[in-house]
Structure formats: structure tokens, C-alpha cells
Amino acid sequence: MFEDNANGVRVRVTGTVGSVPRLLGATHAFILLGEDGRGVIVYLPKHLNVPPLGGAVRVMGTLTSTYKGPELRMKTTDVWQTVTMALAPPKTRSVDLLIPGAEDAWSLMTATGTVKEVKARALVLDADGVDVQVNIPPAVKYRPQRLMKGDTVRVTALLDLRRDAPALLPRTPDEIEIVKHAPSSVASVSTDKKSAFPDWTPFGAAAGAVVLTGAAKRLRELLRRRRLETLAKTAITSAA
């Protein structure tokens, strides 16, 4: 399938479905993976459903070789069928992200890196000095905003070579794994957020309240005595 002389050949291919529906956007297609982790994009006629992730299927179609990797295009009369035989699960491949070849297109691979940027539907990872974009379409059901700059993550994904720069395309939320969280900018502050007052403050405050209460009582008593004294003087003066 990865040879130029196979261009235009009608083939029947058996493999494991390596993508979820709508992972490729509006493109009505899915990825078929071999045991070695290499993949091919299969374009379906509109009347056929996309097979489920992980299913073992046999597909009939016309093979086309492109610089972005092989493509399998099904005619309206072609079908895909579920096969009952057990297939070995696809392995992840080691791919040089600086110079990926056409045979690497849609390969299942793993990359570990530090988050450099978080976008609405993507991440940018620093993977061994190489900036790699991880596209996360709605079909993946994962919010990139759960991550922050500086997090170390491990991503299992398909290698998408449809654009100028290679990109990783995870299929499910659990394929984006946080290895280590970013160092907090407020690491020096305890997560308990200690009170701004010293440890003796509650006792001191209570003591202060007691002192104030006692002073208020004494003040009231003093005023009461002075009021009585004044009334007594007034009574004496009136009697005289």
C-alpha cells in the first residue's frame, strides 16, 4: 500500500478502525490501522456509516498514492464489512516529527512534551525541542483549557500530515495524559492560605473582647453613680 506502483489498484484491506466518527471534521472518512501502527485514510460514500473505533473491518476500494500518504477511496458500490477474526491491536510507531515521510501518515504514535500554548481547540507541545501541534476537535470530547502552560503531557495520537506542518490527532480523552503539573506561580504560599493574623490572634481577640466588655460595664456603673449623685444634690437644693 505504501509503494508508488500501487497507485490506482483495486484492493481489499483488513485492519483496525483507528478513529472516532467526526474526528476528521466534515470529511466523511476514517483511519484504518495495521498491526504495525501504520494507517491509511479511507474515504466513504455518503450512504455508508463510519465504523466504530477499534472495530476489525475489511474494506474494498481504490488505492491512491499521494505525497501526504496513501488514500483508499471507496466507490458507491463498495462496502466495508465487520470481520470476526481477532486482529492484533495496532502498535505505536516511532516517527521523526522533523522529517516525517509519506509512510508515516496516520501512524499511531506517542509523544511526550511540555505545554507551550493552549488554544481553543489545540495545544502546542515542546517535544524534545520540536514544536508539535496537538489538534483536539469536538469529537474527542476534551477541553484543552484543562491544561496549562508548563504541564508535561503524554499524547497518543494519529499523525496528521494533511497540512504543511505535521499535527497530532488524539482520538479519545484518555489519550491525553498529564504526566506532571506545571510548577505553581504561588508555590511558596500554602494551599491552606494561612491567616494574615498570627496564631495568637483568636485568643487575643477574645481577650480584647472581654476587656472591652468589662470597661463598658465599669463606664455604665460610673455614669449611673454620677447620675444618682446629681439627682441627690438636686433634691437637697430643692428641700433647702
Number of C-alpha atoms within 10 A of each C-alpha: 19 18 10 12 10 15 16 14 14 15 14 13 17 19 24 26 23 27 29 20 20 16 21 17 11 8 11 17 26 25 27 30 27 21 14 14 21 23 29 25 20 23 19 23 17 10 7 13 13 21 22 15 17 17 18 23 20 17 21 20 24 20 22 20 19 12 12 18 21 25 22 27 21 20 13 12 8 14 14 19 12 14 14 9 8 8 16 12 15 21 15 17 14 13 17 9 18 11 9 15 14 15 17 27 24 28 29 27 21 19 18 18 21 25 22 18 16 18 14 11 14 19 23 21 27 19 18 11 9 12 19 22 21 25 20 24 20 12 17 20 11 18 15 19 13 7 17 16 17 18 17 22 20 18 24 20 25 27 24 22 20 13 8 8 13 19 21 27 26 27 24 18 14 12 17 20 13 16 14 12 14 15 10 9 7 8 8 7 10 8 8 6 7 10 8 7 8 9 10 8 12 11 10 12 11 11 12 12 12 12 12 12 12 11 12 12 11 12 12 11 12 12 11 12 12 12 11 12 12 11 12 12 11 11 11 9 9 8 7 5
